[in-house]
Amino acid sequence: MKKIVINEIEYEVVEDKDNCIDKELLSEKITDYFDRFDYIFGDFAYDKVRLKGFFDSKNKEAKAINDIKNLDDYKKNYCSFGAKTFLLKKIK
């Protein structure tokens, strides 16, 4: 299991398609807004990273739009085909 620490929060690297994780860039982009999420998904398009927070399906805050079980649908509907992507899971 690969781990990464960003802004003093430890994450497990669940997915890192095309080795795209840039710790310095993520340290700038991942704000305290993401602290409440169990997962952070990122995709790169046109040299920019987009981030989205997801909850574990068992989390009471999970809704269809941010439930990790719907990640594949999110990728199909909102990510460019072949985009570099990553998924981080917060280690509690």
RANOR-V126918 format. One record per run of one state. SS is the DSSP state (@ for helix, = for strand, . for the rest). FROM is the first residue (numbers start at 1). LEN is the number of residues. Records with the same first field share a line. If there is no record, write none. Layout:
# RANOR-V126918
SS: FROM-LEN ; FROM-LEN
This chain:
# RANOR-V126918
.: 1-2 ; 7-2 ; 20-3 ; 30-2 ; 37-2 ; 46-2 ; 56-8 ; 79-5 ; 91-2
=: 3-4 ; 9-8 ; 39-7 ; 48-8 ; 67-1 ; 84-7
@: 17-3 ; 23-7 ; 32-5 ; 64-3 ; 68-11
